[in-house]
C-alpha cells in the first residue's frame, strides 16, 4: 500500500496530489455540511432570499427545473460561501480585472460591478433591450395622467452612478448612455406630464451624490432630486440649511458590495435628514401608524437603506399635520424612499405606491382618496430591467 502511494506521488507529483486532496476535502466537507448544518433562509450580505430545497417530481426532472434548482441550492448554501466570493473578487482584481460578476451575454448584465476610483463601486451599464420591458414601462408611465383624468404628473427618471461619474470608471470600461432612455420617455409625454432632466444636476462636478457601495443615490443626491421636483411641481423647495443630516452609522455596505464582496472595501457613512422645524410627519402602513418616517431597527442590520419608510410596501400614507391641503400619489421604486421625507413637507398627504406589490385598481384608489397630483420616481436601470408600471395600463 505504501509503495503504491509512493508510486502515485512519483507519477503525479506532490503539487497535483495536494490539490486533489484539497478539492476532495472541499467536496466532502461541503456535501456533509449541506446535509447536516442548518440552512439560512436569507443572505444579509447579498440582501436576498436564498434558494429553498428543490422539490423532486417527474415534471421538474423532465423540464430541467429540478437540476437548476439543485445547482442554485448548492451554490447558495455552500459552506464559507461569503469567503469564496471574497476570494474570487480578490483574484479577479489581482489579475488586473476591474469588473466582477458581469455576464455580458445577457441583458440586463445582472451582477456586473465596476471597481472605480475613490473606492466607488458601480453597476455595469449595457445597452438594454428596448423592445419589451422598458417600452412597456414608459408607455404605462406616460399614459398615467391621461388615464387618471388629466391630473398633473411629474416623472423623475434617476440616472445611475456610472452614468453620472464616468471619470471614476475603469479605463475603457463599456458603459451605456442613459440619456437615450430619458429622451425616449420625454418623446412620449403628453401636455399634462413633465419629465425632469437631472443629469447635469447630479454630475460629479457638482458633488458626489451616490453611495460608494450601493446602487442608490445618497441623501445629498435625493435632496437634489427633491429640489428639481419642487421647482417643476410649482412650490419653493426648502433650503439645505433647513435640514441637519445626522450620521447614524459608519458601516453601511450596500447592494453593490454584496455582488462583489471585497475585504478591503471601505463602508459608506449613512445619514438621516432631520428637519429643523417642527416634526409633523406620520407614516401609515396598513393599520399601523408611527410618528416617524425612519425605522431604526434597520440600523442594526446590513440593509440600512430600509431605515427609510421601513423598505418597500404596497402603499404608505405619509401625513403632515402642518399642511392643510395637497394630496399626492407617488408611484416609485426604492430610489424614492429617501426623497419622501423632503417632499412630505409640502403635502397634507402623500400616498406612496410601489406597483410591484400593489394589487388594487390604482385609478379607483386615486378617486377614493381625493388625489389631486401625481408623481413617479424610478431609476432608469429599474425601468429597463423590471416590470414596474404595467398596472397603470388600461
N, C-alpha and C positions, 0 to 999 in steps of 0.2 A: 504493500500500500504506500509506504514511504517512498519507495523507488518510483512508483507510478506518479506520485505528486511531484517529485523532483523532475521527472521526465516532462510532465506537463509544463512546469515552470520554465524549464530549459527551452522548450519549443515556443511557448507563448511570450516569455519574458515576464519579469516581475511587474512591470508597469501595467501590462494588459490584465494580468491576474488581479492586481489590486483594484483596478477599475471595475472588473467583472464582479468581484466580491462586493464592492461598494454598491453597484447597481442592484445586485441580488438582495443586499440588506435593505436598500430603499424600497424595493418591491415587496419584500416580505413584511417589513415593519409597516409600510403603508397599507398593505392589504389587511393585516391584523388590526390596525388602528381603525380602518374603515368599518370593520365588523364589530369591534368591541367598544371604542370610545363613543361618548355621547356626541351628537351632531348639533351644531348651531343652526338655527333657522334663518339667521340674518348675519350678513357681514357688515360690521361697523366701518371697517376700512373702506370697503367698496360701496357702502350705502345702498345695498340691495338685498333682496330675498335670495337665499341660496336654493339650489336645486333640491327638491324633495326626492325621496327614494322612488325609482321608476316602478310603475305598475306593469306587471307582465300580463300579456294577453296575446292570443294568436294574431289579432288585428294589429296590435302595436309592433309585434315582431315582424310581420309581413310588410308593413308600411315604413319600417326603419326607425320609427319614433322611439322604440324601446332602446335601441342601441345608442341613439342620440342622447336620450335622457340619462342613460347609464354613463356615457362619456362625460356629460356635464356634471353628473352627481359626483363622480370620482374626482374630477378637476376641482369642484367646489369644496370638497371635504377632505382633500388630501392633506395629511399632516404637514405642518410648517409651511402651508400654502403662502402665507404672507412673506416669510423669509425667502422662499423660492422666487416670488415675484420681485422682491427687492434685489435678489442676486442677479436675476435676469436683467433688470434695469441697469445695475452696475456694470455688467458685462457688455451690454449694448453701448453704454456711454464710453467705456474703456476702449471699445473697438472703433470709436470715432463717430458713431451714430448720434444724432441729436433728435431723433424721433423714436418713440417707443409705442408698440401696440397697434400701429396703424395697419389696416387692411386696405390697400389701395385698389383692390379689385372690386370693392363694394361701395355703393352709395346708399346711406352715408358711410363714411370711413369711421365707424364707431370704434372708440378706443384709442384713436390716434392722439398722441400728446407730443408736442414740441417742447424741448428744453431750451428756453430762450435766455436772453441776457438778464442780469439783475435778479436772478432766482425765480424768474417768471416761467410758469408752465402755460401752454396754450393748446386749445383744441386745433387739430388739423382740419383745415377748411378746404374741401374739394368741391368742384362744381356739382351741385345737386341735380337730380333728375326732376325737371320741371313739368313732366308730363302727368304727374299724379298728385302726390301729397301736397306739394306746395301750391299748385294751381287750385286744388280743392279748397285749401285753407284760405287763400286770398280771395277767391270767389265768394266764399261764405262771409268773410270779414267785410269786404267792400259792399256787400248787399245787405249788411246788418241794419243800417239806418233805414233803407227803403222798406225792409220787412217789418221794422218797428214803427212804421207810420211817419218816417221822416225825422225822428229825433236826431239832434246833432251828435255826431260820432267823431272822436279823436283817436287815431291809431298811432301808437308809438312802437315801431319795429326796432329793436335794440341790436346793434351790431356786436359781434364777438370781439374778445380781446385781441385775437390775431389780426382782425381787420383794422383795429384802431391803433395797434402798436407794431406795425410791420418792421420797424427799425430794431425791434428786440428779437425777431425771429432768427433762427439759424441761417447762415449764408445759403442762398439758392433754394431755400425751402419753398415748395409749391404752396400757394395759398390762393383761394378763390376770392374775388372781389364781390362783396355782398351788396354793393350799390346796385348790382343787376336786380336783386330781389326788391330793393326799395323802389326802384323805378317801375318794376312790374306792378307793385301794389299801387303806386301813385297813378299809373295809367288806367286803373280800374275804378278809382274813387269817383263818387258822384258829388253833386253840389253840396250835400249835407255832411260830407266826410272829409276830414283833414288828415293827411298822412304826414307826420313830422319827420324831418331830417335832422338827426342829432349826430351825424358822423363827424362833423368838424368840432362840435362842442365837446365830444368825448375823446378827441385825439390826444395822443401822448404829450404833444407840445403844450396842451392846456392843463395837464395833470395826469396822475396815474389813477385811473378810475376803475381798475379791475383787480380782483384778488390775484395773488400770485399762484395759489394752489387750487383755486376753484373757478368754475366757468362763469359765475355770476359777476356783474358789476359790483363794486364795493359801495359803501354808504355815500361816499362823495360822488360817485357816478350816478347813483339813484337820485341824489339831490339835483344834479344837472338835468336828469330826465324830468324830474318834477317841475323844475323851473321852466323848461321848454313847454311842458304840458299846460302849466298855469297860464303862460302867455297866450297860447293857442286857444285855450278854453275861455279866455276873457276875464280872468281875475289876476290880481297882483300877487306874485309869489312872495312868500316870506323870505327874508334875507338869511344868509348863512349865520350871521351873528345872533339870530334869534333862537339858535339851537346850540346845545352843547353835545358833542359826540363823545360819549363815555366809553372808554376802553373797558371791556368786561372779560376779555380773555386774550392771552398771548399765544394760544396754542390751537389755532384753527387750521386744520388740514382738510381741504375741500375735495371735490369730486375728481379734479384732475390729478391730484396726488394719489387718490385711490386707484386710478387707472395705471399708474406707473410709480409704485412705491419706491422711494429713493431715500436711503439712510441719511444723506447729508442735506436734504431739503429743509429749509427754514420755514416755519409756520407763518401764517398771517396773524396779525392782530385783528380782533373782532370788536366792533363798536356798535352801540345802540344810540339812536338820536333821542335827546331829551329836550322837549320844547320848554323854553324859559318862561313862557306864560303859564296860565292856569291849565292843568291837565284835565280835560273834559271828555276824554275818549273812552268808549267801552266797545267791547267786541262780543258778538253773539254768534255761537256756533251751535246749531240745533237748539236745544233747550238750555244750553249753558251760557251764562253771561259772566264776563270778567272785566275788571276796571283797568285793563292794560292790553296793549297790542303785543306784548312780549311774553313769551312763555319761558321762564327762567330755567325750567328743568332741562332744557336742551343745552344749556351752557355747560352741563356736566357730561354731555355726550359728544361724540365726534360730529354729529350733524348739527353744528351750532347754528347754521343758517336757518333752521326751522324754529329758532327763537322768534323770528318774525312771524306773527299770526299763528304759530304752532304748526307751520307747514302748510300743505295744500289740502283744502276741504272742498266739497261741492259748492258750498256758499257760506260766506261770512258776512255778517251785517255789522258795519262799523258806524257807531252813532257818536255825534258830537253835540252835547247839550248846550254849547255856547253858540251854535249856529241855528238859525230859525228855519231856513229853507234850503232846497237843493238836494235832489236825490239822484245819485249817480250809480249806474250799473257798470261795473268794470269786469270784462272778461280778460283772462290773463293766464300766464304761466308763472313760474316761481320768481322770475325777474321782478314782478310787480310787488312781491311781498315786502321788500324793504323800502319801496316807494310809497306804499299806502299810508304810513304814519305821517308823511308830509302832506299828501293830498287830502287826508281826512280833516285837516284844519279848516277846510273851505266848504264842507258839505254837512248838512244835517244828518244824512245817511249815505254811506257807500255800500252797495251790495256787491261783494267781491265774489265772482263766479269762476270756478275752474271747470270748464266744459268737459274735461276728461272724466270727471266724476259726477257731473250734474245731469240728472235724468228726468227733470221736469220739462214742460213746454216753456222755453225761455220767453216767448212773447206773451204768454198768459201770465208769467211771473212779472214781467215788466208792467203789464196793465194793472194787475192786482196790487202792486206795491207803489204805484204812482211815480214811476221812474220818469225823470224829465231830461236826462242827459246820458250819453253812452261813451264808453272809452274801451280801448283794447291795448294791452301791453304784452308783447311777446318778443322773445329773442328770435332773430331771423333764422338762426340754425334750427330752433324748435319748429318753426313754420315749415322748414324744408324736410324735417325728419319725421314728424309725428302728426297724426290727425288730431288737431286741437279744436277745430272750428266747424266741423260738418253739421253739428247740431243746430247751427244758426241757419242752415238752408231750409227753404220752404218748397 
